[in-house]
């Protein structure tokens, strides 16, 4: 247990403690944010020493809940939200989850009844991983801590295939056999009946709000402002991420109204096509924040790539995680808590694929044929995310492949970075498993957004932010994912969010008076890094290592060496195009495999 807790020390550098109760051992690495006193350290027990808790996250309404518990006779020893959560679980059991506003993963042990409750917050902001075999059950915040125990180290085929399709692995799957991620909004119980899961919260479409567009915008402004204000409570320095895009600009603008000394943080690139730093600077000036800017170069990439790889707990190939890793490192030099704009794209239709989906649904069969013909003609030309033409052609190729698919098939294909055919070529025959969308049916565009919230947001975006920020002990809070904001957004008609000209309609309307016009009118720009340019000659050195040799690949028995060799050759000839993301995912996986399996 001590060595496993050491693996998580970066998440909580302020205190690490372990306590053993009968057959249960609880360990906690603390990042002190609310009530910095030693008495608020964890594991935390009640006055009778019957109940015990370890908890990661924040309960934003803890002061109101504390007052409620005081009226019921509870005497508190600390000012922490941890002690409030402890007594909420003692008094209300599983029902306590309905009363919490926050983000969390916790393990609660009733020693008298030998019963454990564990849960993850409604939207899946905080992680919780579960391992079970014949003689033990292990719960942890990051998967790599499991390797400090005596566990079966075997790759699970379905998540393995899913990783190379999506660049991440969606809950409840995890890369190892016998290992699972607790799903967002789920509660686990371990008692005499064995371990079991139930959903205490389902993120779903809400009854339609019968409000005018203006009234809905006013209500959204009020609810989101409340969510931001709740997240400004901390006993440590606090700031916001500010990319210059709409979402982080809104959060920063609201925060600045309620915090005079607000610090804002952005990361830029020495690459024209990816750099947003000018926009961030303009917003910071407009709202009057104390702004910090970090320009990421190829030199930074080369110097920090190894440390970034070491921060990954299971294979995770979203390339923008590298930028998040350095943004979090630079931000932590000044603050311990940062607010972000994550979640707005999935709630308010901010991705380009949302407009593409609307386009496909309105296409005549003749127009579909035209799109397929055009994509076929341009198929051999450059496909890239690093320049305007290459990016346009990339989108056209995706559009052409998706027009004839079912809604669910097209959804998964557009979420994927490589096709099923490419994955089949890469993965060795004994490991091949076909993967696809396993959520509910997608009838209309509102269903599409719910699918994004459950798949992309919970398993890619939030995983990236938590993993990379906590690598530097930086807590990131997400006001858009307050469940009150989410439920209101999911009650709005889709035409309040997107038309064929503009995305996030109601969000822009609600906050237009707080932001400069260029922030409202600029095109969507994803948070990506120029890996195609940055990897350059260094990638040949990586691909020339033993991890990509014929002998190692064949001994590993996971990949088709012929396809890996073709990938390596495409790098030498600089003809890799979109395959750069297969290469990137493969590099991530091989580094992870070497670290934990060899």
C-alpha positions as CSV (number, residue, x, y, z in Angstrom):
1,X,0.0,0.0,0.0
2,X,2.7,2.6,0.8
3,X,4.3,2.1,-2.7
4,X,0.9,2.4,-4.4
5,X,0.2,5.7,-2.5
6,X,3.6,7.0,-3.5
7,X,2.4,6.5,-7.2
8,X,-0.3,9.0,-6.4
9,X,1.7,11.5,-4.4
10,X,1.7,14.0,-7.3
11,X,-2.1,14.3,-6.9
12,X,-1.7,15.2,-3.3
13,X,1.7,16.5,-2.2
14,X,0.5,18.1,1.0
15,X,-0.1,14.9,3.0
16,X,0.0,11.2,2.4
17,X,-1.6,8.9,5.1
18,X,-2.6,5.2,5.3
19,X,-4.9,3.6,7.9
20,X,-5.9,0.0,8.2
21,X,-9.2,-1.2,9.6
22,X,-9.7,-5.0,9.8
23,X,-9.7,-6.2,6.2
24,X,-9.8,-2.7,4.7
25,X,-6.8,-0.4,4.1
26,X,-7.4,3.3,3.1
27,X,-4.8,5.6,1.7
28,X,-5.0,9.2,0.7
29,X,-2.8,11.8,-1.0
30,X,-4.0,15.3,-0.1
31,X,-4.0,18.5,-2.1
32,X,-5.1,21.0,0.5
33,X,-7.6,23.5,-0.9
34,X,-10.3,24.0,1.8
35,X,-9.3,24.1,5.5
36,X,-5.6,23.7,5.3
37,X,-5.2,22.5,8.9
38,X,-3.7,19.1,9.7
39,X,-7.0,18.0,11.3
40,X,-8.6,18.0,7.8
41,X,-6.2,15.3,6.5
42,X,-7.5,12.0,5.4
43,X,-8.4,9.2,5.9
44,X,-11.0,10.9,8.1
45,X,-13.0,9.1,10.8
46,X,-16.1,10.1,12.8
47,X,-15.9,10.6,16.6
48,X,-17.0,7.0,17.2
49,X,-14.3,5.6,14.9
50,X,-16.9,3.5,13.1
51,X,-17.0,5.4,9.8
52,X,-14.0,6.2,7.6
53,X,-13.6,8.3,4.4
54,X,-11.1,9.1,1.7
55,X,-12.3,11.7,-0.8
56,X,-11.0,13.4,-3.9
57,X,-12.7,16.6,-5.2
58,X,-14.8,19.4,-3.8
59,X,-18.3,19.7,-2.4
60,X,-19.4,23.2,-3.4
61,X,-22.5,23.4,-1.2
62,X,-20.7,22.0,1.8
63,X,-21.5,25.1,3.9
64,X,-25.2,24.7,3.5
65,X,-25.0,21.0,4.2
66,X,-22.9,21.7,7.2
67,X,-25.6,24.0,8.7
68,X,-28.2,21.4,8.0
69,X,-26.1,18.7,9.9
70,X,-25.4,21.1,12.8
71,X,-29.2,21.5,13.2
72,X,-29.4,17.7,13.4
73,X,-26.9,17.6,16.2
74,X,-23.6,17.0,14.5
75,X,-20.5,18.6,16.1
76,X,-17.8,19.4,13.7
77,X,-14.0,19.4,14.4
78,X,-12.9,21.0,11.2
79,X,-14.0,23.5,8.6
80,X,-13.5,21.0,5.7
81,X,-15.9,19.8,3.1
82,X,-14.5,16.3,3.8
83,X,-16.0,16.2,7.2
84,X,-19.3,17.4,5.8
85,X,-19.3,14.6,3.3
86,X,-18.4,12.1,6.0
87,X,-21.4,13.0,8.1
88,X,-23.7,13.3,5.1
89,X,-22.9,9.7,4.3
90,X,-23.3,8.6,8.0
91,X,-26.8,10.3,8.2
92,X,-28.2,9.7,4.7
93,X,-26.2,6.8,3.2
94,X,-26.6,6.5,-0.5
95,X,-29.3,9.3,-0.5
96,X,-26.5,11.8,0.4
97,X,-25.4,11.7,-3.2
98,X,-28.6,13.4,-4.4
99,X,-27.8,16.4,-2.1
100,X,-24.2,17.0,-3.2
101,X,-23.2,19.7,-5.6
102,X,-19.6,19.1,-6.6
103,X,-17.1,16.8,-8.2
104,X,-15.8,13.8,-6.4
105,X,-14.6,10.3,-6.1
106,X,-14.8,8.8,-2.6
107,X,-14.6,5.5,-0.6
108,X,-16.7,5.3,2.6
109,X,-16.2,2.4,5.0
110,X,-18.7,1.4,7.7
111,X,-16.4,-0.7,10.0
112,X,-19.3,-2.1,12.1
113,X,-21.2,-3.6,9.1
114,X,-18.0,-4.2,7.1
115,X,-19.6,-2.3,4.2
116,X,-18.0,0.0,1.6
117,X,-19.7,2.7,-0.5
118,X,-17.8,4.3,-3.3
119,X,-18.9,6.7,-6.0
120,X,-18.0,9.0,-8.8
121,X,-19.6,12.4,-9.5
122,X,-22.5,12.9,-11.9
123,X,-20.5,13.9,-14.9
124,X,-17.3,11.9,-14.3
125,X,-15.0,14.8,-13.6
126,X,-13.0,12.8,-11.0
127,X,-11.7,9.3,-11.8
128,X,-12.1,6.1,-9.9
129,X,-10.7,2.7,-11.1
130,X,-11.7,-0.7,-9.7
131,X,-9.8,-4.0,-9.8
132,X,-11.1,-7.3,-8.6
133,X,-9.7,-10.8,-8.5
134,X,-10.3,-13.9,-6.2
135,X,-8.7,-12.4,-3.1
136,X,-8.8,-8.6,-3.3
137,X,-10.6,-5.5,-4.5
138,X,-8.6,-2.4,-5.2
139,X,-9.9,1.1,-5.8
140,X,-7.6,3.9,-7.0
141,X,-7.6,7.3,-8.7
142,X,-5.1,6.3,-11.4
143,X,-4.6,2.9,-12.9
144,X,-0.8,2.7,-12.7
145,X,-1.0,2.5,-8.9
146,X,-2.5,-1.0,-9.4
147,X,0.9,-2.3,-10.6
148,X,2.2,-1.9,-7.1
149,X,-0.1,-4.8,-6.1
150,X,0.0,-8.5,-7.0
151,X,-2.4,-8.3,-10.0
152,X,-2.8,-10.1,-13.3
153,X,-1.1,-8.0,-15.9
154,X,-3.0,-8.9,-19.1
155,X,-4.3,-6.6,-21.8
156,X,-8.0,-6.7,-22.3
157,X,-8.8,-7.0,-26.0
158,X,-11.9,-4.8,-26.3
159,X,-10.4,-1.7,-24.6
160,X,-7.2,-2.3,-26.5
161,X,-9.1,-2.0,-29.8
162,X,-11.1,0.9,-28.5
163,X,-8.0,2.8,-27.6
164,X,-6.6,2.7,-31.2
165,X,-10.0,3.8,-32.6
166,X,-10.7,6.6,-30.2
167,X,-7.3,7.4,-28.7
168,X,-8.9,6.8,-25.2
169,X,-10.8,4.0,-23.4
170,X,-14.3,4.7,-22.3
171,X,-15.7,3.7,-18.9
172,X,-16.5,1.1,-17.7
173,X,-13.6,-0.4,-19.7
174,X,-10.0,-0.2,-18.7
175,X,-6.9,-1.5,-20.5
176,X,-6.2,-4.4,-18.0
177,X,-8.3,-7.5,-17.5
178,X,-10.3,-7.6,-14.2
179,X,-10.1,-3.8,-14.2
180,X,-13.0,-1.2,-14.7
181,X,-13.5,2.5,-14.5
182,X,-16.5,3.5,-12.4
183,X,-18.9,5.2,-14.7
184,X,-20.0,8.8,-14.2
185,X,-23.0,9.0,-11.8
186,X,-22.5,5.5,-10.5
187,X,-22.3,4.1,-6.9
188,X,-20.6,0.9,-5.9
189,X,-21.3,-1.2,-2.8
190,X,-19.1,-3.9,-1.3
191,X,-20.6,-6.0,1.5
192,X,-21.6,-9.6,2.2
193,X,-23.3,-9.7,-1.2
194,X,-20.1,-8.9,-3.0
195,X,-19.4,-5.9,-5.2
196,X,-22.2,-4.3,-7.3
197,X,-22.8,-1.0,-9.1
198,X,-25.9,1.1,-9.4
199,X,-26.6,4.4,-11.2
200,X,-27.6,7.1,-8.8
201,X,-27.7,9.7,-11.6
202,X,-28.4,9.5,-15.3
203,X,-27.4,12.3,-17.5
204,X,-30.2,12.5,-20.0
205,X,-32.5,14.8,-22.0
206,X,-34.7,16.9,-19.7
207,X,-38.3,18.0,-20.2
208,X,-38.4,20.8,-22.7
209,X,-38.0,24.3,-21.2
210,X,-40.9,26.4,-22.3
211,X,-39.1,29.7,-22.4
212,X,-38.5,32.2,-25.1
213,X,-35.0,32.5,-26.4
214,X,-34.4,35.7,-24.4
215,X,-35.8,34.2,-21.2
216,X,-33.7,31.1,-21.6
217,X,-30.6,33.2,-22.2
218,X,-31.3,35.2,-19.0
219,X,-31.8,32.0,-17.0
220,X,-28.6,30.4,-18.4
221,X,-26.7,33.5,-17.4
222,X,-28.1,33.3,-13.9
223,X,-27.4,29.6,-13.4
224,X,-23.9,29.7,-14.9
225,X,-23.0,32.7,-12.8
226,X,-24.1,30.9,-9.7
227,X,-22.0,27.9,-10.7
228,X,-18.9,30.0,-11.2
229,X,-19.3,31.8,-7.9
230,X,-19.6,28.5,-6.0
231,X,-16.3,27.5,-7.6
232,X,-14.4,30.6,-6.4
233,X,-14.4,29.3,-2.8
234,X,-10.9,28.2,-1.8
235,X,-8.3,28.8,0.9
236,X,-5.5,28.8,-1.7
237,X,-4.7,31.0,-4.8
238,X,-7.2,30.6,-7.6
239,X,-7.3,31.6,-11.3
240,X,-8.9,30.6,-14.6
241,X,-7.7,29.1,-17.9
242,X,-8.2,31.5,-20.8
243,X,-7.6,30.2,-24.3
244,X,-9.3,33.2,-26.0
245,X,-12.2,30.9,-27.1
246,X,-15.8,31.5,-26.1
247,X,-16.1,29.1,-23.3
248,X,-13.0,29.9,-21.2
249,X,-13.6,33.6,-21.9
250,X,-17.1,33.4,-20.4
251,X,-15.9,31.7,-17.3
252,X,-13.1,34.2,-16.9
253,X,-15.4,37.1,-17.4
254,X,-17.8,35.9,-14.8
255,X,-15.0,35.1,-12.4
256,X,-13.5,38.5,-12.8
257,X,-16.7,40.2,-11.8
258,X,-16.6,38.4,-8.5
259,X,-12.8,38.3,-7.9
260,X,-10.9,41.5,-8.3
261,X,-7.4,39.9,-8.3
262,X,-8.2,37.2,-10.9
263,X,-5.3,35.6,-12.6
264,X,-5.8,34.1,-16.1
265,X,-3.5,31.6,-17.9
266,X,-3.1,30.7,-21.5
267,X,-0.9,28.6,-23.7
268,X,0.1,29.6,-27.2
269,X,2.1,28.0,-30.0
270,X,4.9,29.2,-32.2
271,X,2.8,27.9,-35.1
272,X,0.3,30.3,-36.8
273,X,-2.4,27.7,-37.5
274,X,-2.7,26.7,-33.9
275,X,-1.9,29.8,-32.0
276,X,-4.8,31.6,-30.1
277,X,-2.7,33.7,-27.7
278,X,-3.7,37.0,-29.3
279,X,-7.3,36.3,-28.6
280,X,-6.6,35.4,-25.0
281,X,-4.6,38.6,-24.5
282,X,-7.5,40.7,-25.8
283,X,-10.1,39.0,-23.5
284,X,-7.7,39.4,-20.5
285,X,-7.4,43.1,-21.3
286,X,-11.2,43.5,-21.8
287,X,-12.0,41.9,-18.4
288,X,-9.0,43.3,-16.6
289,X,-7.4,40.1,-15.4
290,X,-3.8,39.6,-14.4
291,X,-2.8,37.5,-17.4
292,X,0.0,34.9,-17.8
293,X,1.0,33.5,-21.2
294,X,3.2,30.6,-22.1
295,X,4.3,30.0,-25.7
296,X,4.9,26.4,-26.5
297,X,7.7,25.6,-29.0
298,X,9.1,22.5,-30.6
299,X,12.0,22.8,-28.1
300,X,9.6,22.6,-25.2
301,X,8.0,19.5,-26.8
302,X,11.3,17.8,-27.1
303,X,12.5,18.6,-23.6
304,X,9.2,17.6,-21.9
305,X,7.9,14.7,-23.9
306,X,9.4,12.0,-21.7
307,X,7.9,13.5,-18.5
308,X,4.6,13.8,-20.2
309,X,4.6,10.2,-21.2
310,X,5.4,9.2,-17.6
311,X,2.3,11.1,-16.4
312,X,-0.1,8.8,-18.4
313,X,-1.7,6.1,-16.2
314,X,-3.2,4.0,-19.1
315,X,-2.8,4.5,-22.8
316,X,-4.3,7.9,-23.7
317,X,-3.6,9.3,-27.1
318,X,-5.3,12.7,-27.2
319,X,-2.3,14.8,-28.4
320,X,-3.6,17.9,-26.8
321,X,-2.9,16.3,-23.5
322,X,0.7,17.5,-24.0
323,X,-0.4,21.1,-24.1
324,X,-2.6,20.6,-21.1
325,X,0.4,19.1,-19.2
326,X,2.5,22.2,-19.8
327,X,-0.3,24.6,-19.2
328,X,-1.0,23.0,-15.9
329,X,2.7,23.1,-14.9
330,X,3.0,26.8,-15.7
331,X,-0.3,27.6,-14.0
332,X,0.6,25.8,-10.8
333,X,3.5,28.2,-10.4
334,X,1.0,30.8,-9.5
335,X,-2.3,29.2,-8.2
336,X,-3.5,25.8,-6.8
337,X,-7.0,26.0,-8.4
338,X,-8.0,26.9,-11.9
339,X,-11.5,27.2,-13.5
340,X,-11.9,26.0,-17.0
341,X,-14.5,26.2,-19.8
342,X,-14.7,22.4,-20.4
343,X,-18.2,21.0,-21.2
344,X,-19.6,23.9,-23.2
345,X,-19.0,22.3,-26.6
346,X,-20.9,19.1,-25.6
347,X,-23.8,21.1,-24.0
348,X,-24.3,23.8,-26.6
349,X,-23.2,22.2,-29.9
350,X,-19.7,23.8,-30.3
351,X,-18.0,21.2,-32.4
352,X,-17.7,21.3,-36.2
353,X,-19.1,17.8,-36.4
354,X,-22.4,19.0,-34.9
355,X,-22.9,21.2,-38.0
356,X,-21.7,18.4,-40.3
357,X,-24.3,16.1,-38.7
358,X,-27.0,18.7,-39.4
359,X,-25.8,19.0,-42.9
360,X,-25.9,15.2,-43.5
361,X,-29.4,14.9,-42.1
362,X,-30.6,17.6,-44.6
363,X,-28.8,16.2,-47.6
364,X,-30.6,14.9,-50.6
365,X,-29.3,11.6,-52.2
366,X,-27.9,13.6,-55.1
367,X,-25.9,15.9,-52.8
368,X,-24.6,12.8,-50.9
369,X,-23.4,11.4,-54.2
370,X,-21.6,14.7,-54.9
371,X,-19.9,14.7,-51.5
372,X,-18.7,11.1,-52.0
373,X,-17.4,11.9,-55.5
374,X,-15.6,15.0,-54.3
375,X,-14.0,13.2,-51.4
376,X,-12.9,10.4,-53.8
377,X,-11.3,12.9,-56.2
378,X,-9.3,14.5,-53.4
379,X,-8.5,11.3,-51.4
380,X,-4.9,11.1,-52.5
381,X,-4.2,14.8,-51.8
382,X,-2.8,16.0,-48.5
383,X,-4.8,15.3,-45.3
384,X,-3.6,17.2,-42.3
385,X,-4.6,19.2,-39.2
386,X,-1.6,21.6,-39.6
387,X,-2.7,23.8,-42.5
388,X,-5.9,25.1,-44.0
389,X,-6.1,23.0,-47.2
390,X,-5.1,19.8,-45.4
391,X,-7.6,20.3,-42.7
392,X,-10.4,21.1,-45.2
393,X,-9.6,17.9,-47.1
394,X,-9.5,15.9,-43.8
395,X,-13.1,17.1,-43.0
396,X,-14.3,16.3,-46.5
397,X,-12.9,12.8,-46.3
398,X,-14.7,12.3,-43.0
399,X,-17.9,13.7,-44.4
400,X,-17.7,11.5,-47.5
401,X,-17.2,8.3,-45.4
402,X,-20.1,9.2,-43.1
403,X,-23.0,10.2,-45.4
404,X,-24.4,6.7,-46.0
405,X,-24.0,5.4,-42.4
406,X,-26.6,5.1,-39.8
407,X,-26.8,7.8,-37.1
408,X,-25.0,5.6,-34.6
409,X,-22.4,4.3,-37.0
410,X,-21.6,7.8,-38.2
411,X,-21.4,9.1,-34.7
412,X,-18.7,6.6,-33.7
413,X,-16.8,7.0,-37.0
414,X,-16.7,10.7,-36.5
415,X,-15.5,10.2,-32.9
416,X,-12.7,7.9,-34.2
417,X,-9.3,8.9,-35.3
418,X,-8.7,5.8,-37.4
419,X,-11.2,3.5,-39.3
420,X,-12.1,0.0,-38.4
421,X,-10.1,-1.1,-41.4
422,X,-7.0,0.6,-40.3
423,X,-7.3,-0.8,-36.8
424,X,-7.7,-4.3,-38.3
425,X,-4.5,-3.8,-40.2
426,X,-2.6,-2.6,-37.1
427,X,-3.8,-5.1,-34.5
428,X,-2.6,-8.7,-34.5
429,X,-5.3,-11.2,-35.4
430,X,-5.7,-12.8,-31.9
431,X,-6.3,-9.4,-30.4
432,X,-8.8,-8.0,-33.0
433,X,-12.2,-7.0,-31.6
434,X,-14.7,-4.8,-33.5
435,X,-15.8,-1.9,-31.4
436,X,-18.4,0.8,-32.0
437,X,-21.1,2.9,-30.3
438,X,-22.8,1.1,-27.5
439,X,-24.9,3.9,-26.0
440,X,-28.5,4.6,-26.7
441,X,-30.0,5.3,-30.1
442,X,-29.3,8.7,-31.6
443,X,-32.6,10.0,-33.1
444,X,-32.0,13.7,-33.3
445,X,-29.4,16.3,-32.6
446,X,-30.2,16.6,-28.8
447,X,-29.5,12.8,-28.6
448,X,-26.2,13.5,-30.4
449,X,-25.2,16.0,-27.7
450,X,-26.0,13.6,-24.9
451,X,-23.9,11.0,-26.6
452,X,-21.0,13.5,-26.7
453,X,-21.4,14.2,-23.0
454,X,-21.3,10.5,-22.1
455,X,-18.6,9.4,-24.4
456,X,-16.3,12.2,-25.5
457,X,-16.6,14.6,-22.6
458,X,-16.4,12.0,-19.7
459,X,-13.7,9.8,-21.2
460,X,-11.5,12.1,-23.3
461,X,-11.9,15.8,-22.3
462,X,-12.3,15.3,-18.5
463,X,-9.8,12.5,-18.4
464,X,-7.2,14.7,-20.1
465,X,-7.8,17.6,-17.8
466,X,-7.7,15.6,-14.6
467,X,-4.7,13.5,-15.5
468,X,-2.5,16.3,-16.8
469,X,-3.5,18.9,-14.1
470,X,-3.2,16.6,-11.2
471,X,0.3,15.6,-12.5
472,X,1.2,19.0,-11.1
473,X,-1.2,19.0,-8.2
474,X,-3.4,21.6,-9.8
475,X,-7.1,21.3,-9.2
476,X,-9.3,22.2,-12.2
477,X,-13.0,23.2,-11.7
478,X,-15.6,23.1,-14.4
479,X,-18.6,25.4,-13.9
480,X,-20.3,24.3,-17.1
481,X,-20.6,20.9,-15.6
482,X,-22.5,21.9,-12.5
483,X,-25.5,19.6,-12.8
484,X,-27.9,22.5,-12.6
485,X,-26.2,24.0,-15.7
486,X,-26.1,20.6,-17.5
487,X,-29.8,19.8,-16.8
488,X,-30.9,23.3,-18.0
489,X,-28.8,23.0,-21.2
490,X,-30.3,19.6,-21.8
491,X,-33.8,21.0,-21.6
492,X,-33.2,23.6,-24.3
493,X,-34.5,23.0,-27.9
494,X,-31.6,22.3,-30.2
495,X,-32.3,25.3,-32.4
496,X,-31.4,27.5,-29.4
497,X,-27.9,26.1,-29.7
498,X,-26.9,25.7,-33.4
499,X,-27.9,26.7,-36.9
500,X,-26.0,26.3,-40.1
501,X,-24.1,29.5,-39.6
502,X,-23.5,29.8,-35.8
503,X,-22.8,27.4,-32.9
504,X,-23.5,28.0,-29.2
505,X,-26.2,30.6,-30.2
506,X,-27.7,31.0,-26.7
507,X,-24.4,31.0,-25.0
508,X,-23.2,33.9,-27.2
509,X,-26.4,35.8,-26.7
510,X,-26.4,35.3,-22.9
511,X,-22.9,36.7,-22.5
512,X,-22.3,39.0,-25.5
513,X,-22.3,42.1,-23.2
514,X,-19.3,40.8,-21.2
515,X,-16.9,39.9,-24.1
516,X,-15.2,41.7,-27.0
517,X,-16.9,41.2,-30.4
518,X,-14.0,39.2,-31.9
519,X,-14.4,36.5,-29.3
520,X,-18.1,36.1,-30.2
521,X,-17.6,36.1,-33.9
522,X,-14.5,34.0,-34.4
523,X,-14.6,30.5,-35.8
524,X,-14.2,27.5,-33.6
525,X,-10.6,26.4,-33.1
526,X,-9.9,23.1,-31.3
527,X,-7.3,22.7,-28.6
528,X,-4.7,20.8,-30.6
529,X,-0.9,20.8,-31.0
530,X,1.1,20.7,-34.2
531,X,2.4,17.2,-33.7
532,X,2.9,16.7,-37.4
533,X,5.5,19.5,-37.4
534,X,6.9,18.9,-34.0
535,X,7.7,15.2,-34.1
536,X,9.8,15.9,-37.2
537,X,13.1,14.0,-37.2
538,X,12.7,13.0,-33.6
539,X,9.9,10.5,-34.5
540,X,12.3,8.6,-36.7
541,X,14.6,8.1,-33.7
542,X,11.6,6.9,-31.6
543,X,10.4,4.5,-34.3
544,X,14.0,3.2,-34.7
545,X,14.1,2.0,-31.1
546,X,13.7,-1.6,-30.0
547,X,10.1,-1.1,-29.1
548,X,9.3,-1.0,-32.9
549,X,11.7,-3.7,-34.0
550,X,10.5,-6.8,-35.7
551,X,11.7,-9.0,-32.9
552,X,10.0,-7.0,-30.2
553,X,6.7,-6.5,-32.1
554,X,6.4,-10.2,-32.8
555,X,7.3,-11.2,-29.2
556,X,4.8,-8.7,-27.9
557,X,2.1,-10.3,-30.1
558,X,-0.2,-7.3,-30.1
559,X,0.5,-5.7,-33.5
560,X,0.9,-6.6,-37.1
561,X,4.6,-5.9,-37.8
562,X,4.0,-5.4,-41.5
563,X,1.6,-2.5,-40.8
564,X,4.0,-1.0,-38.2
565,X,6.8,-1.2,-40.7
566,X,4.7,0.6,-43.2
567,X,3.9,3.3,-40.6
568,X,7.7,3.8,-40.0
569,X,8.4,4.0,-43.7
570,X,5.6,6.6,-44.1
571,X,7.4,8.8,-41.6
572,X,10.7,8.5,-43.4
573,X,9.0,9.7,-46.7
574,X,6.9,12.3,-44.8
575,X,3.7,10.8,-46.3
576,X,2.0,9.8,-43.1
577,X,-0.9,12.4,-43.3
578,X,-3.7,11.4,-40.8
579,X,-1.7,8.3,-39.9
580,X,0.3,10.6,-37.6
581,X,-2.4,9.9,-35.0
582,X,-2.0,6.2,-35.3
583,X,1.8,6.7,-34.9
584,X,1.2,9.0,-31.9
585,X,-1.1,6.5,-30.2
586,X,1.3,3.7,-30.9
587,X,4.2,5.6,-29.4
588,X,2.1,6.3,-26.3
589,X,1.1,2.7,-26.0
590,X,4.6,1.3,-26.4
591,X,6.1,3.7,-23.8
592,X,3.3,2.7,-21.4
593,X,3.8,-1.0,-22.1
594,X,7.6,-0.8,-21.6
595,X,7.2,1.0,-18.3
596,X,4.7,-1.4,-16.8
597,X,5.1,-4.7,-18.5
598,X,8.9,-5.1,-19.1
